Amino acid sequence: MNSERRERERLVAERRNLVQDLHDGVGGQLVNALALAERGSADVSSLPDTLRDAMNELRWAMDLAGPREADLLMMLFSFRERYSARLRDQGLAVDWFFEDALANLPPMDAARSIDIIRILQEAFANIVKHSQARCANVRVSWEGDELSMAVSDDGVGIPPSPPHGRGLANIQERAERLGGKLTLQGGQHGSTVSLRIPVGQPSPRG
């Protein structure tokens, strides 16, 4: 009975993670496409690329089974390359900073790396959808035995009692799963989403 219960719990957890990845990945791309259309800042030829990204996100989410290692720094670079033009088309200029020490991070499994990327992705989805920001910056750094990521913008700021939508719940769950702490700060001059997670001591790679 205990074995069956553990198996059910595992399947429920996997299904929940898949739903989160579909929401944060495919959902985020669809939000981007909708924002482009509503702002009228893109011609029709740009929408297929955004929708193609949504399809790629769907394939990625469906292909996450099995333990694998992932290079977080390469995933961050890939995310920057994929999203910079999209965000610029939506009127958001982004300054990116990835600390050099990240090259020495120990390998982590793909699920943890993807959780970090999904939190970053959801932060941008919220900026585009709610903040009316024109500029944002991303800083990912190594501090002691913790990875620190902060996404700031110059928009209207997070309200004192932000609505508890599925996106916010998802990133909170991901932060907890990472064993980290997620902080949301808002003021008159914008908002900041901060994540701190333990990742062990860095070691030089051969």
VOTI-266015 format. One line per 3 residues: number of its first residue (from 0); their letters; for each residue x, y, z of N, C-alpha, C, O. Coordinates in steps of 0.001 Angstrom, whole numbers, plus 524288, in hexadecimal, padded with zeros to 5 digits. Layout:
<recs>
NUM = a = X/Y/Z/X/Y/Z/X/Y/Z/X/Y/Z; ... .
</recs>
This chain:
<recs>
0 = mns = 8033C/7FB4C/80000/80000/80000/80000/80363/804EC/80000/8023D/808B5/7FD44; 8079E/804D1/80323/80B13/8095A/80347/80DA2/80A3E/7FDFB/80E3C/80EAE/7FC3B; 80F23/805EE/7FB71/81189/8065D/7F648/80DB7/8089E/7F256/80F32/80BED/7EF2D .
3 = err = 808E3/806E9/7F278/804F0/808F6/7EEE0/803F2/80EBB/7EFE7/80358/811CD/7EC40; 803C6/81032/7F4E5/802DD/815B2/7F62A/80757/8191F/7F43D/80678/81D57/7F21A; 80C2B/81741/7F506/810AA/81A43/7F322/8108F/81ACD/7ED33/811E4/81EEA/7EB18 .
6 = ere = 80EF6/8169A/7EA7D/80EAE/816DD/7E4CE/80A8A/81AC5/7E30F/80B60/81DBD/7DF5F; 8060B/81AC3/7E5BD/801F7/81E91/7E470/803E7/8241D/7E55D/802FB/82799/7E22E; 8069B/824EA/7E9BF/808A3/82A23/7EAF4/80C9E/82BD6/7E6DA/80CC0/83065/7E555 .
9 = rlv = 80FDF/82827/7E50D/813B3/8296B/7E106/8110A/82B05/7DBF8/8129D/82ED1/7D979; 80CF8/82819/7DA73/80A32/82952/7D5A4/80766/82E8D/7D5FF/80745/83187/7D238; 80528/82FAA/7DA8E/80284/834B3/7DB5C/8067A/83923/7DAF2/8056A/83D25/7D883 .
12 = aer = 80B1A/83865/7DD5B/80F2E/83C6F/7DD24/81103/83D50/7D790/811C6/841C5/7D5EE; 811BC/8390B/7D499/81370/83992/7CF2E/80F54/83C72/7CBF9/810A0/83FC4/7C8C0; 80A69/83B2A/7CCDD/8063E/83DCA/7C9EA/805FE/84392/7CB48/80546/846DD/7C7DA .
15 = rnl = 80697/844D1/7D054/80691/84A48/7D1ED/80B10/84D40/7CF6E/80A62/851A7/7CD9F; 80FBD/84ACB/7CF54/81444/84D56/7CCEA/8136D/84E36/7C71C/814ED/85243/7C4FF; 81103/84A62/7C485/80FF9/84AF1/7BEF0/80C31/84F69/7BDEE/80CEE/85270/7BA45 .
18 = vqd = 8081F/84FD9/7C12D/80459/8541D/7C093/80717/85957/7C153/80613/85D0E/7BE73; 80A96/859A1/7C536/80D77/85E77/7C616/810D1/85FDE/7C159/810FD/86464/7BFBB; 81374/85BFE/7BF27/816CF/85D0A/7BAAB/813A1/85EB6/7B5EE/81549/8621B/7B2F4 .
21 = lhd = 80F1A/85C59/7B53B/80BBA/85DF8/7B0E9/809E1/86392/7B1B1/809D2/866A9/7AE02; 8085D/864E2/7B67F/8068C/86A31/7B79B/80AEB/86E25/7B6D4/80A3E/87211/7B421; 80F6F/86D12/7B93B/813A5/870E3/7B933/8165E/87132/7B3F2/81848/8755A/7B276 .
24 = gvg = 81694/86CDA/7B11B/8192F/86CC9/7AC0F/8158F/86E4F/7A7A6/81621/87282/7A560; 811CF/86AEC/7A669/80E23/86C08/7A227/80ADE/870D4/7A36B/80A0F/87435/7A018; 808F9/8711B/7A851/805C9/87598/7A9DE/808C1/87AAE/7A959/8069D/87E98/7A78E .
27 = gql = 80DC0/87AA3/7AAEE/810E2/87F67/7AA7E/8118C/8812C/7A4E6/81156/885D8/7A3C7; 8125C/87D73/7A159/812E5/87ED8/79BD6/80DC7/880F7/799A1/80DD2/8849E/79680; 80968/87EB9/79B39/80465/880A9/79952/80342/88627/79B6C/800F7/88962/798B2 .
30 = vna = 804E0/88730/7A049/8046D/88C7C/7A265/8079F/89046/79F1A/805E2/8949B/79DF1; 80C5B/88E94/79D98/80FA1/891E7/79A40/80CE8/89313/79515/80CD8/8978B/7934D; 80AA3/88EFD/792A9/807FE/88FB5/78DA7/80362/8936A/78E35/8028A/896CA/78AE3 .
33 = lal = 8005D/892C6/79277/7FBDA/89628/79355/7FD88/89BC8/79434/7FB16/89F67/79232; 801C0/89C86/7973D/803A8/8A1CF/7983E/80572/8A46E/79332/8046D/8A90F/79260; 8081B/8A17F/78FD0/809C8/8A3A5/78ACC/80515/8A566/78796/80518/8A9A2/7854E .
36 = aer = 80111/8A21A/78771/7FC72/8A35B/7844E/7F98C/8A812/78687/7F7D9/8AB7A/78397; 7F8FA/8A849/78BBE/7F5FF/8AC88/78E2C/7F8CE/8B1C3/78DB7/7F64C/8B5D0/78D14; 7FDFB/8B1B2/78E09/800EC/8B693/78D92/80149/8B86B/787F6/80274/8BCF8/786EF .
39 = gsa = 80048/8B4DF/78457/800AA/8B644/77ED8/80632/8B78A/77D33/8070B/8BA69/77970; 80A13/8B557/7801B/80F84/8B6A7/77F01/8122E/8B2AF/77B82/816DA/8B320/77A74; 80F45/8AED4/779B5/811AE/8AACE/7766A/80E35/8A9BC/771C4/8096C/8A9B4/77237 .
42 = dvs = 810A6/8A8DA/76D43/80D87/8A76B/768C1/80C59/8A18F/76915/80E86/89EC0/76C52; 808E8/89FD4/765B3/8071D/89A76/765DF/80B97/89694/76568/80B40/89251/7679A; 80FB9/897E3/762A9/813F9/89438/761BC/816EB/892C5/766B6/81991/88EC2/766CF .
45 = slp = 81687/895F3/76AE2/81959/894C3/76FB7/8166F/890E7/7732E/818D5/88E57/77678; 81155/89073/7727F/80E48/88D02/775E0/80F90/8873D/7752E/80FB4/8846B/77912; 81083/88554/77068/811F4/87FCA/76FF5/816C0/87E50/7731F/81701/879FF/7753B .
48 = dtl = 81A9F/881DD/7737F/81F3F/880A9/7769A/81DD5/87FF2/77C57/81FC6/87C60/77EE9; 81A70/8835E/77E5A/818D8/882ED/783CC/815CD/87DEB/784B4/816A4/87B38/78898; 81245/87CAC/78120/80F42/877DC/781B0/812B4/87311/78104/811C0/86F08/78374 .
51 = rda = 816B4/8737A/77DBB/81A64/86F24/77D2A/81D5F/86E48/7823C/81E81/869D7/783B1; 81EA5/87291/784EF/82128/87212/78A0D/81D93/86F40/78DE4/81F5C/86C22/79116; 81877/87063/78D8A/814BF/86DB6/790FA/814C8/867DC/78FF0/81485/864BF/79398 .
54 = mne = 81518/8665B/78B0C/8155A/860CE/789BD/81A64/85E60/78BD0/81A5C/859F7/78DB9; 81EB2/8613D/78B6E/823A2/85F41/78D82/8235B/85E98/79363/82572/85AD5/79588; 820C3/86248/79604/82013/861D1/79BA3/81CE3/85CF7/79CFE/81E07/85A43/7A0CD .
57 = lrw = 818E2/85BE6/799D8/815AF/85743/79AC4/818F3/85252/79A35/81886/84EC2/79D67; 81C32/85217/7962C/81F8E/84D7E/79574/8235B/84CF0/799FC/8246B/8489D/79BCD; 82569/85162/79BCD/82913/85152/7A02E/82670/84F21/7A514/8289E/84BC7/7A7C0 .
60 = amd = 821BC/8510D/7A638/81EF1/84F43/7AAD9/81DC8/84970/7AA9E/81DE4/846C9/7AEA0; 81CAF/84772/7A5FD/81B62/841EB/7A56A/8203D/83E78/7A577/81FD3/839B0/7A5C5; 824DE/840E4/7A528/829AF/83DE7/7A4A9/82D06/83E29/7A99E/831BE/83D42/7A96A .
63 = lag = 82A93/83F65/7AE11/82D90/84035/7B2D6/82E31/83B52/7B624/830C7/83B86/7BA30; 82BF4/836FD/7B496/82C2B/8323E/7B7C7/831C1/8303F/7B81B/834C2/83094/7B45E; 8330F/82E29/7BCAE/83831/82BC6/7BD63/83C1A/82F8D/7BFA6/83C1E/83426/7BE3D .
66 = pre = 83F7E/82DAB/7C337/8436F/83115/7C599/847B0/8328D/7C1BF/849FC/82F28/7BF3A; 848BF/83797/7C148/84CDD/8397A/7BDD2/84F6D/83E2C/7C05A/84D09/840E3/7C386; 85443/83F18/7BEF1/856E4/843C5/7C0B9/8562C/84811/7BCB0/85579/84704/7B80C .
69 = adl = 8565A/84CE0/7BE7E/8559F/85146/7BAEB/85971/85592/7BC63/85A97/85656/7C0FE; 85B62/85856/7B88E/85EE1/85CBE/7B95B/85B89/861A4/7B9E6/8598D/863B7/7B60A; 85AF1/86375/7BEB8/85787/867E3/7BFBB/85953/86CBD/7BCD0/8561B/86F93/7BAA3 .
72 = lmm = 85E71/86DBE/7BCBD/86059/8726F/7BA26/85F01/8725A/7B458/85D69/87659/7B231; 85FA0/86DD6/7B1C4/85E40/86D7E/7AC3D/85866/86E3D/7AB72/856C0/87091/7A793; 8553D/86C44/7AF1F/84F98/86D09/7AEBB/84E32/872C9/7AF59/84AA1/874B5/7ACC1 .
75 = lfs = 850FF/8758C/7B2C8/8500D/87B20/7B370/85187/87E22/7AE7C/84EA5/88197/7ACCA; 85603/87CD0/7AC2B/85790/87F56/7A748/85382/87E3F/7A2FE/8520F/881C0/7A008; 851B7/87961/7A2B6/84DD6/877EE/79EC4/848CC/87AF4/79F97/8466F/87CD8/79BDB .
78 = fre = 84728/87B68/7A483/84269/87E63/7A5B1/84304/8840E/7A3FF/83F78/88653/7A1AD; 84792/88655/7A52E/84882/88BC9/7A3AD/84834/88C74/79DC7/845D4/8902B/79BDC; 84A9C/888D8/79AE8/84A97/88939/7953B/84516/888B4/7930B/843AA/88B6F/78F59 .
81 = rys = 84206/8853F/7954A/83CC5/88445/7934B/838FD/888A9/7949D/83575/889CD/7918E; 839AF/88B2B/7992F/835B7/88ED2/79B0E/836FD/89492/79A26/83370/897D0/79A17; 83BEA/895E5/79973/83D4A/89B71/79911/83A44/89E3C/794C3/83809/8A266/795AB .
84 = arl = 83A30/89BF9/79019/83776/89E7E/78BBA/83197/89EB9/78CBD/82F14/8A2A6/78B92; 82F6A/89A89/78EE6/829CF/89A70/7900A/8285E/89ECB/793DB/82496/8A1A6/7930A; 82B74/89F3F/7980B/82A53/8A335/79BF7/82B01/8A8AE/799BC/82802/8AC37/79B05 .
87 = rdq = 82EE9/8A963/7966A/82FBC/8AE77/793EA/82B15/8AFD8/79075/82967/8B45A/7905A; 828FD/8AC04/78DA3/82466/8ACF8/78A63/81FAF/8AE9B/78DAA/81C37/8B15B/78BCB; 81F9B/8ACE2/79291/81B51/8AE39/7960B/81C5C/8B33C/79916/81982/8B48A/79CBC .
90 = gla = 8207B/8B608/7978E/821A3/8BB10/799EF/824C5/8BABC/79EED/824EA/8BE86/7A1E2; 82750/8B64D/79FFE/82A42/8B5A6/7A4D2/8300C/8B4E8/7A397/8318F/8B10B/7A129; 83346/8B89F/7A547/838EB/8B82C/7A4BC/83B11/8B582/7A996/839BB/8B6FB/7ADF7 .
93 = vdw = 83E6A/8B18F/7A8D5/84054/8AE69/7AD34/84648/8AE8A/7AD62/848E9/8ADCC/7A96C; 84859/8AF7E/7B210/84DFD/8AF3A/7B30D/84F09/8AA1C/7B5FD/84CBA/8A920/7BA17; 85287/8A6E1/7B3D9/853A4/8A1BA/7B60B/85913/8A1B0/7B87B/85CC9/8A3BC/7B635 .
96 = ffe = 85989/89F55/7BD28/85EA8/89EA3/7BF90/85EFB/89929/7C1E0/85C10/897D2/7C575; 86292/895FE/7BFC8/863A5/890CA/7C1DF/8693B/890D5/7C3F7/86CF0/89179/7C0F9; 869D4/8902C/7C8FD/86EF4/8906A/7CB76/87298/88C3D/7C943/870ED/887DB/7C831 .
99 = dal = 87791/88D9C/7C896/87B67/889F7/7C662/87BD3/884F0/7C995/87CCA/880C2/7C769; 87B1A/88556/7CEBF/87BAA/880C9/7D222/877B0/87C86/7D0E5/87867/8780C/7D27F; 87387/87DD4/7CE18/86F9B/879E2/7CCC2/871E9/8758F/7C964/86FCE/8713D/7C93F .
102 = anl = 87636/876A8/7C6AF/878B7/872AA/7C37D/87ADC/86E3C/7C6D1/87BEE/86A02/7C4C8; 87B85/86F1C/7CBEF/87DAA/86B27/7CF68/8797E/86857/7D2A0/87AC6/86540/7D614; 87496/86962/7D185/8706D/866BE/7D46A/870C3/860E0/7D39E/871CD/85F19/7CF46 .
105 = ppm = 86FE6/85DD5/7D7B8/86FAB/85829/7D704/86AE4/856C3/7D3BF/86703/8599A/7D3DE; 86B14/85275/7D0D6/8668E/850DD/7CDBC/861D3/84FF4/7D13A/86259/84E12/7D59F; 85D53/85143/7CF4F/85879/85020/7D21B/854D1/84D4D/7CE5B/85556/84DBE/7C999 .
108 = daa = 8511A/84A64/7D090/84DA6/84774/7CD1C/84A35/84B2E/7CA06/8495A/84FA8/7CB8F; 84844/84939/7C5A6/8454E/84C81/7C202/84083/84EEB/7C488/83F23/85363/7C369; 83DEE/84BE8/7C800/8391A/84DE3/7CA62/83A24/852D6/7CD7F/83701/8567A/7CD4E .
111 = rsi = 83E85/85310/7D066/83FC5/857BD/7D377/84113/85C5D/7CFED/83F59/860C0/7D0E0; 84420/85B59/7CBDE/8456D/85F8B/7C837/84083/861AD/7C59B/83FE8/86667/7C4FA; 83D08/85E26/7C419/8383E/85FD8/7C175/834C2/862F4/7C522/83245/866BA/7C37D .
114 = dii = 8348C/86165/7CA2C/83180/86473/7CDEA/83380/86A0D/7CE2E/83064/86DB6/7CE6B; 838B1/86AC4/7CE26/83AEC/87007/7CE55/83976/87321/7C975/837F5/877AF/7C9CE; 839E9/870A2/7C4ED/8388C/87345/7C00A/832BE/8749C/7BFE6/83147/878CB/7BE09 .
117 = ril = 82F71/8711C/7C1D8/829CD/87224/7C1CA/8285F/876B4/7C55B/824DA/879BB/7C41C; 82B11/87739/7C9C5/82A1A/87BB6/7CD2C/82B8A/880C0/7CA57/828AB/88499/7CA96; 82FF9/880B6/7C7AA/83193/8853D/7C494/82D91/88669/7C053/82C33/88AEF/7BF70 .
120 = qea = 82BB9/88263/7BDBE/827EC/88301/7B987/822CD/88546/7BB95/8208D/888C2/7B926; 820F7/8835A/7BFFE/81C12/8854D/7C239/81CA9/88AEB/7C408/81900/88E02/7C399; 82143/88C46/7C612/82230/891AE/7C7B0/8218C/89563/7C30F/81F26/89986/7C394 .
123 = fan = 823B2/893EA/7BE85/8231C/8972F/7B9E4/81D86/8974D/7B7EC/81BA6/89B5C/7B628; 81AD8/892D9/7B836/8155F/892C0/7B689/81229/8969C/7B9C0/80ECA/89950/7B7A2; 8132E/896E1/7BEDA/81053/89A84/7C239/811C3/8A030/7C116/80E6D/8A3A5/7C147 .
126 = ivk = 816C9/8A120/7BFE6/8186C/8A672/7BE92/81592/8A84C/7B9AD/81372/8AC9C/7B989; 8158F/8A4FB/7B5AB/8130F/8A66B/7B0B3/80D35/8A72D/7B167/80AE5/8AAB6/7AF1A; 80ADB/8A3E3/7B48C/80527/8A3E6/7B503/80318/8A81D/7B8A8/7FEE7/8AA47/7B7B7 .
129 = hsq = 80601/8A953/7BCD6/803CB/8AC92/7C0FE/806B0/8B1A6/7C22C/80447/8B552/7C421; 80BCA/8B1FF/7C10D/80ED7/8B630/7C376/80EFF/8BB4E/7C06C/80FFD/8BF69/7C2B8; 80E06/8BB27/7BB40/80EA3/8BFBB/7B7E9/81441/8C1B9/7B801/81535/8C65B/7B724 .
132 = arc = 817F3/8BE41/7B90A/81D74/8BFC2/7B968/81FBE/8C0A5/7B402/81DED/8BE7C/7B01E; 823DC/8C3F4/7B3E2/826CE/8C4D3/7AF10/82C3E/8C262/7AF63/82E94/8C11B/7AB62; 82E3C/8C1BD/7B41F/83375/8BF8A/7B4DE/8335A/8BB6C/7B92D/8303E/8BBB5/7BCD5 .
135 = anv = 836C9/8B7A2/7B8A8/83757/8B39A/7BCAD/83D05/8B1E2/7BCCD/83FEC/8B2B0/7B90E; 83E8F/8AF87/7C119/843CE/8AD4D/7C14B/843B7/8A823/7C42F/840A1/8A752/7C7C8; 8472F/8A4AA/7C285/847B3/89F77/7C4C4/84D40/89EEB/7C6CE/85107/8A00A/7C40E .
138 = rvs = 84DAE/89D2F/7CBA4/852D2/89C43/7CDF6/852DE/896D4/7D05D/84FAE/8959E/7D3C1; 85679/89394/7CE9A/8571D/88E5A/7D0C2/85CB6/88DFC/7D2B6/86064/88ECB/7CFB9; 85D5D/88CC5/7D7B4/86291/88CE7/7DA06/86358/8887D/7DDEC/85FAA/885DF/7DF93 .
141 = weg = 86844/887C8/7DF4F/869DE/883E0/7E323/86B52/886B2/7E829/86EC4/88A0D/7E82F; 868A6/88550/7EC71/869AC/887E1/7F173/86A44/883A9/7F598/86668/8815A/7F74D; 86F19/882A7/7F737/8700B/87E87/7FB04/86E82/87946/7F8C7/8708B/877AB/7F4BA .
144 = del = 86AEF/87694/7FB5D/86919/87189/7F966/8639A/871FD/7F738/860C3/86E1E/7F6F2; 86215/876B7/7F5AB/85CDF/877A1/7F396/85D19/879FC/7EE1F/8608A/87D1A/7ECE0; 8595C/8786A/7EAED/85886/87AED/7E5E6/85473/87F30/7E6B2/85068/87E4C/7E925 .
147 = sma = 85585/883C1/7E4A5/851FB/88832/7E53C/85040/88A13/7DFDC/8537D/88AEF/7DC6A; 84B30/88AB4/7DF29/84911/88CC4/7DA47/8451F/89108/7DB9A/841B9/89047/7DEEC; 84596/89576/7D905/84200/899CD/7D9E1/8404E/89C0C/7D4A6/84382/89CEE/7D12C .
150 = vsd = 83B3D/89CF4/7D424/83900/89F59/7CF73/83626/8A448/7D12B/83254/8A3FA/7D412; 837FB/8A8D5/7CF67/835BF/8ADD8/7D0ED/83396/8B0AC/7CC30/83560/8AFDC/7C7CC; 82FB4/8B403/7CD1B/82D83/8B724/7C8DC/82C23/8BC8F/7CADE/82C18/8BD86/7CF94 .
153 = dgv = 82B03/8C015/7C736/829B7/8C57C/7C897/823E9/8C691/7C7DC/82262/8CAF8/7C6B0; 820B0/8C292/7C88C/81B12/8C320/7C7A6/8181E/8C547/7CC4C/81A4E/8C7F9/7CF9F; 81321/8C409/7CC77/80FA7/8C64E/7D061/81052/8C3DB/7D5C0/80E3B/8C5E9/7D990 .
156 = gip = 81323/8BF97/7D62C/81413/8BD32/7DB40/8100E/8B910/7DC9E/80B94/8B93F/7DADE; 811BE/8B558/7DFC4/80E37/8B13C/7E19E/80A9E/8B38C/7E5BB/80C88/8B619/7E954; 80571/8B2C6/7E561/801E5/8B4DC/7E95B/802DE/8B254/7EEA5/804F9/8AE03/7EEDF .
159 = psp = 8015B/8B4F7/7F300/80234/8B2C2/7F832/7FFD9/8AD50/7F8DD/8020F/8AA06/7FB97; 7FB5F/8AC5D/7F663/7F8E2/8A735/7F68E/7F82C/8A54F/7F100/7F3EF/8A5D2/7EEC9; 7FC58/8A313/7EEAC/7FBF3/8A168/7E936/7F80F/89CFD/7E892/7F77E/899C9/7EC1D .
162 = phg = 7F552/89CB4/7E41A/7F1AD/8986A/7E333/7F481/89338/7E317/7F8BB/892CA/7E0D7; 7F232/88F41/7E585/7F4B5/88A1D/7E5CA/7F316/886DA/7E119/7EFF2/8833D/7E18D; 7F546/8882F/7DC96/7F438/88531/7D7E0/7F77F/8804A/7D7B9/7FACA/87F61/7DB1C .
165 = rgl = 7F687/87D14/7D3A9/7F954/87829/7D335/7FF21/878FF/7D24C/80257/875EC/7D422; 80084/87D2C/7CF72/80601/87E26/7CE66/80917/87F1B/7D35C/80D52/87CEA/7D406; 8070B/8825A/7D6DE/809B5/8836D/7DBC9/80A16/87E7D/7DF19/80E25/87D6C/7E171 .
168 = ani = 805DF/87B81/7DF47/80600/87697/7E242/80A15/872DA/7E00F/80CC5/8702B/7E302; 80A8D/872AC/7DADF/80E5C/86F30/7D86A/813EE/87087/7D9EF/816FA/86D10/7DB4B; 8154D/8758F/7D9B8/81ABA/876EA/7DAE3/81BDE/87644/7E0B6/8204A/87510/7E22E .
171 = qer = 817F0/8770C/7E40A/818BC/87604/7E997/819C6/87035/7EA79/81D3A/86EC8/7ED80; 816C9/86CDE/7E7D6/81793/86735/7E853/81CED/865A1/7E650/81F89/86255/7E8A6; 81E8F/867F2/7E207/823B1/866A7/7DFDE/82800/86854/7E3A5/82BC1/8656E/7E473 .
174 = aer = 82782/86CF0/7E5F3/82B6F/86EC0/7E9A9/82BC2/86B18/7EE5B/83008/869E0/7F030; 8274F/8695B/7F04B/82746/865BB/7F4AE/829BB/8608A/7F328/82C95/85E2F/7F63A; 828A1/85EC6/7EE6F/82AD9/859D8/7EC9F/830CF/85A3F/7EC2D/83392/85664/7ECF2 .
177 = lgg = 832BB/85ED6/7EAF6/83858/85FBC/7EA9A/83ADC/8606F/7EFFA/83FA2/860C8/7F06D; 83798/860A3/7F40D/839A8/8619A/7F943/83B55/86730/7FA0C/83E91/86853/7FD6B; 83923/86AB9/7F6EE/83AC4/87027/7F716/836A0/873C9/7F931/832A2/8721C/7FB49 .
180 = klt = 837AA/878CB/7F898/83423/87CDC/7FA74/83302/880A7/7F60A/83697/882B8/7F396; 82E06/8818D/7F50C/82C52/8853C/7F10C/82A25/88A14/7F3BC/826F2/889AD/7F74D; 82BE7/88EAD/7F201/82A36/8939D/7F451/82817/8972C/7F012/82A82/897CF/7EBF7 .
183 = lqg = 82390/8997C/7F113/82132/89D45/7ED8A/82132/8A295/7F032/81F31/8A321/7F489; 8236E/8A682/7ED9D/823A3/8ABC2/7EFC1/82184/8AF9A/7EBC6/822AB/8AF39/7E71F; 81E6C/8B34A/7ED9F/81C45/8B73A/7EA20/81C5A/8BC92/7ECA4/81C24/8BD09/7F16C .
186 = gqh = 81CA7/8C09C/7E96F/81CA7/8C5FC/7EB5D/81AF7/8C9A4/7E711/818D9/8C7F7/7E316; 81BE8/8CEA7/7E7E0/81A4C/8D296/7E415/81D7F/8D24A/7DF11/81BD1/8D438/7DAFE; 82207/8CFEC/7DF5A/8258F/8CFF3/7DAD4/82684/8CA77/7D8BB/82AB2/8C96C/7D699 .
189 = gst = 822C2/8C6F5/7D948/82353/8C1DA/7D6E9/82319/8BD62/7DACC/821CF/8BE18/7DF60; 82464/8B8BF/7D8D8/82403/8B400/7DBF4/828E9/8B0B7/7DB4C/82BC8/8B140/7D77A; 829CC/8AD51/7DF17/82E29/8A9AE/7DED1/82C57/8A44F/7E09F/829ED/8A3C3/7E4BE .
192 = vsl = 82D8A/8A05A/7DD77/82CB5/89AEB/7DEF6/83219/89898/7DFFC/8356D/89882/7DC83; 832F0/896B8/7E4BF/83809/894A6/7E640/83790/88EF2/7E7CF/833CC/88D5D/7EA58; 83B78/88BE0/7E63D/83BB0/88658/7E7A0/8411D/88525/7E9BC/8450D/886A4/7E76B .
195 = rip = 84146/8826C/7EE2C/8462D/8808F/7F05A/84590/87AC2/7F17D/841E3/87926/7F423; 84931/877A1/7EF78/848E5/871FC/7F059/84E4F/86FD3/7F1AC/8523E/871CA/7EFBA; 84E86/86BCC/7F4FA/85388/86947/7F616/85517/865BE/7F18E/851E0/862CC/7EF87 .
198 = vgq = 85A04/8660C/7EFFA/85BD9/862BB/7EBB3/86124/86040/7ECDB/86378/85DDE/7E963; 86315/860C1/7F1A4/86822/85E6B/7F2DE/86CA0/861F2/7F156/86BD4/86626/7EF25; 87145/8603E/7F27D/875E9/86358/7F166/87792/862BF/7EBB7/87734/85E76/7E990 .
201 = psp = 87968/86700/7E935/87B33/86696/7E3CE/88051/8638D/7E37E/8836B/8638A/7E72B; 88124/86102/7DF1A/8860F/85E3E/7DE3C/8879F/85EEF/7D88F/88450/85E6D/7D51C; 88CA4/86018/7D776/88E55/860E7/7D214/88D39/85C28/7CEBB/88DE9/857B9/7D077 .
204 = rg = 88B81/85D11/7C9EB/88A73/858D3/7C64A/88F42/857C9/7C300/8922A/85B5E/7C1A3; 89011/852C3/7C1BA/8948B/85182/7BE76/89365/85271/7B8C6/896C4/85192/7B575 .
</recs>
